[in-house]
Amino acid sequence: MPKKISNKQYAEALYEIAGDLSGDKLTEALKKFVAVLSANQKLKQAGNIIKEFESITKKEAGVVEIEIMSARKLDETTLENIKKSFGQQVEAIETIDQSLLGGVAVRTEDKILDGSLKTQLNSLKQSLV
């Protein structure tokens, strides 16, 4: 039974194939890639594969993607300070989650740094129980 190929693996393959190409060569490579997706019945997953491809491209370029979650809209100075703590090239998405009550949680590709009031209260509750 053939091994199933993940969207991320398709995106990595596209990155390797298309990395240095441009013009007609890039167009031809993309046509072949779409043909492979079609043959493997993955065309419906093209949007997810493209998202994975964009993520790989940004990572290779040294861009860090983060999601900043807070109970209310943060001011620009606070947002910039959070971004600076992650490096030079940061793309941030700000999400409002009133259930956090206060504070900030930041999600990166592989970590969640949670300084929210909700988490602190839950920790206090656990230590008292």
ChimeraX attribute file (.defattr): number of C-alpha atoms within 10 A of each C-alpha:
attribute: neighborCount
match mode: 1-to-1
recipient: residues
	/A:1	3
	/A:2	4
	/A:3	5
	/A:4	8
	/A:5	10
	/A:6	12
	/A:7	19
	/A:8	17
	/A:9	14
	/A:10	20
	/A:11	22
	/A:12	18
	/A:13	14
	/A:14	17
	/A:15	17
	/A:16	11
	/A:17	14
	/A:18	17
	/A:19	11
	/A:20	9
	/A:21	13
	/A:22	11
	/A:23	7
	/A:24	9
	/A:25	12
	/A:26	15
	/A:27	13
	/A:28	14
	/A:29	16
	/A:30	15
	/A:31	12
	/A:32	12
	/A:33	17
	/A:34	15
	/A:35	14
	/A:36	14
	/A:37	16
	/A:38	13
	/A:39	10
	/A:40	11
	/A:41	10
	/A:42	17
	/A:43	15
	/A:44	10
	/A:45	12
	/A:46	16
	/A:47	11
	/A:48	14
	/A:49	21
	/A:50	16
	/A:51	14
	/A:52	19
	/A:53	21
	/A:54	14
	/A:55	19
	/A:56	17
	/A:57	16
	/A:58	16
	/A:59	12
	/A:60	11
	/A:61	10
	/A:62	13
	/A:63	17
	/A:64	19
	/A:65	18
	/A:66	20
	/A:67	16
	/A:68	21
	/A:69	24
	/A:70	23
	/A:71	19
	/A:72	16
	/A:73	12
	/A:74	17
	/A:75	8
	/A:76	9
	/A:77	9
	/A:78	10
	/A:79	14
	/A:80	13
	/A:81	10
	/A:82	17
	/A:83	19
	/A:84	12
	/A:85	9
	/A:86	15
	/A:87	11
	/A:88	11
	/A:89	14
	/A:90	18
	/A:91	14
	/A:92	18
	/A:93	12
	/A:94	16
	/A:95	16
	/A:96	14
	/A:97	15
	/A:98	12
	/A:99	11
	/A:100	20
	/A:101	15
	/A:102	18
	/A:103	17
	/A:104	21
	/A:105	20
	/A:106	20
	/A:107	16
	/A:108	14
	/A:109	10
	/A:110	5
	/A:111	9
	/A:112	13
	/A:113	11
	/A:114	17
	/A:115	16
	/A:116	19
	/A:117	18
	/A:118	18
	/A:119	16
	/A:120	15
	/A:121	12
	/A:122	11
	/A:123	11
	/A:124	11
	/A:125	10
	/A:126	9
	/A:127	8
	/A:128	7
	/A:129	5
